[in-house]
Amino acid sequence: MELLERIENQISATGLPLVGITLAAIPCPDTPVILTLHWHGFIKEKLADTPRAEAVSYTPVPSSALQLNDRWRDLVAVDRAAMEAAWELGAWDVARAERRGCMRPGTSSTEALECLQAFGSFPFGINGSQVVVADAPDAGELVQLAATRGYLLWLFRPVSGGIWADVADDATLTSGGRRSPPCPHRPIPPRCDGNRRTVYRFGIGAHAPLDLD
């Protein structure tokens, strides 16, 4: 799964910095996964299309949701792909959430909304503007599967290509905010039997206080 290459291609195409990256998958082999890139940037709204016209409002650039159709047999392979991309892009950590399906008695509306968001299917806009631009033709079917089978969601915040370079206090990073492959951490196989959160910590504070004890 060439996750890093897809992310870097999108960064080059947009020229915008990233706030965060999420990856959503269903625990069913060879199903598509959804990569969502959350951008930091604003679209200027003008009353006239001229260079001298002043912006009257600023609309956040919508996130980009991409469907990846790479084949995989084991969720550990998806886990490893997320870890490798996060490691090379200088993320402090990767948080993996295992979520139960939202088609069960007593499910809150928040859980249903989070499931839709994970797969790039945000059900409404904000102030008439899109929140997500999706290139995910199978998103509807994936949401239906996730609602019954559950799903996994990975989240990380890249330093390279992101907005975090000025605040990154990490001794493991190069001057460009990256790390050399491969990622040295081993994946922890997900259990997919309930709500669970796993965090892979990569960063080491560059100015951490010394332990004198």
N, C-alpha and C positions, 0 to 999 in steps of 0.2 A: 504494500500500500504506500504509494508515493505521496504521503501527506505533506511533507515539508516542501516538495516541489510545487504542489498545488497552492500552498499558502504563499510562497515567494512569488509565484506568477501573478497572483491576485494583488499583492503589494506593489509589484512593478506596474501593473495595469492601472491601478487607481492613483498611485502616488500619495496615498493617505496613510497616516499611522494607525495602528491597531490599539484598541483598548483591551480586547480579549478575544479568545477563540474557544468555540465549543465544538464538540463532536458527539453525535448521538447515534446509537446503534440499538437494534433489537436483538435479543439472545436467540437468533435463528441464523444458522450458517448461510453465507452467500447472499444475504439481504443487503440492499444498499445502505450506506451510512450517510449522514447529513453533516457536512462541515459548514459551520456558520462563523463568519468573520465580522466582528463588531468594530466599526470604524470610528475614529475621532475626527470629526469635520462637520462643516455646516454649509448648506446651500443658501446663497444670498437670494432673497426675494426682492425684486425691483418692480416699480410701477411702470417703468419704461426700459426698453432694451437698448440702452445707450451707455457708453463708457462713463459718462458723467453722472448718471443716475445713482442716487444714494440707495443703499439697501434699506428696506422698510422692516424686514424681519429675517431671521435666520432659522433654517430648518435643519435638524440633525440629518447627516447622511445616513440612509438606511443601511442596516446590516445586509450582508450577502450570504445567502444560504445555497450551498452547492451539493448536488447529489453525486456521491462517489460510488461507482459500480464495481470496484475491485473485488475479486473473489477472496473469501476467507473462510476457514473451517472452524476456527477457535477464537473466542473472544480475547484470548491472550494476545493474538496477533494484532487485533485492533488496539488493545491496551499498549502494546509495545510501540506501535506506530505513533500513538499520541505522545508517549514518553520520549521517543526519539526526536520528534518535531519540537516538543517543548524544551528538551535538553539543548538542542542546537540553537534554538532561538533565544536562549538565555532566561527562560521562565524560572521564577523562584521555586515553583512547585506545580504539580498537576493534581487536581482534585477529581476523583472519580465517584460519581453518585450512582448507586443501584436503586432504581425506582420501581415500585410495584405498579401494575396496571391500574388505571383510574376507572375502569368499568367494574366497580364492586360497590356493595352497599356502604354508605357512609362516607364516600369519597367527597372531598371538598372541591369547590369550584377552582380553587388555587391549583390543586394537583392537575386538574384537567387543562387549565391554561398553561401550566409549565410543560405539560406533555406536548401541546400544540407548538409552543415556542421552541422546544428542543428540536423539532423537525421542520422549522422554518415556516410554520403555518400560523402566523400571528393573526388572530381573527378580526382585528380592527386596527385602524390607524390612529394617529395622534394629531389632533387639529387638522384633519383631512389629509395628512401625509402618510406615506407608507413607512412602516417600521422595518420591514424586511423585504428585500427583493430576492425572490427565490428562483433558482434554476434547478428544480427538484420535481420532475414529472411524477414520481411515485410517492410523493409526500403524503397524500391522502391515505393510501393503502398502508404506509408505514405507521401513521398515527393510529389507524384502526388496530393494527397488530400490537403496537405499544400499549394501547388502552386495555388489551386483554392479556398480553404476555409480559408486560413490563418493558423497561428499557434501561440503557446505561447512558450516562452523560459525563463527558470529560470536559474540564475547564482549565485553561491556563492563560497567563498574561505574558506575552513575549516582550523582552527588552529590545532585541534586534527587530526593527520594523514596527516597534510599538512606541507608546508615549512614556514609557517608564525609565528611559535611559538616564534622565537627570536625577532620579531618586533611587536608582538601583544601588544598594549597598551590599555587593555580593563579590566575595573574593574569588569565586570560581569563573568569573567572566573575563573575556578579553576586552580590549579597549573598544571593540565594536559591539559589545554586548552579546557575544556568542560563546559557545563552548564547542570543543572539538568532539566529533563522534568517535566511538559509539557511546550511548548512555550506559553508565556502569551499573545502574539499578536493575534489579530483577522484578518482573511483573508479579503481582500477587493475583492468582486466579480469582475472578469474581464468583460468588456463590449463587447470586440471582434467586434468593429465597426470601427477599424482603428488602426494606429500605436500609441501605448501608452506605457509608462514606469512607473512602480510602484516599489518603493524601500521600503522594510521593514527594518528599522534600529534597530539592536539588541544591538550593542556595546555602551559602555560608556567609554570615555577616562579616564584612571587611573591617568593621570597627566595633566588633563585639567586645565587651569588657572582659578583661583577663580574670580567670578564676584563681585566686591566690590561696585558696584553702588546700 
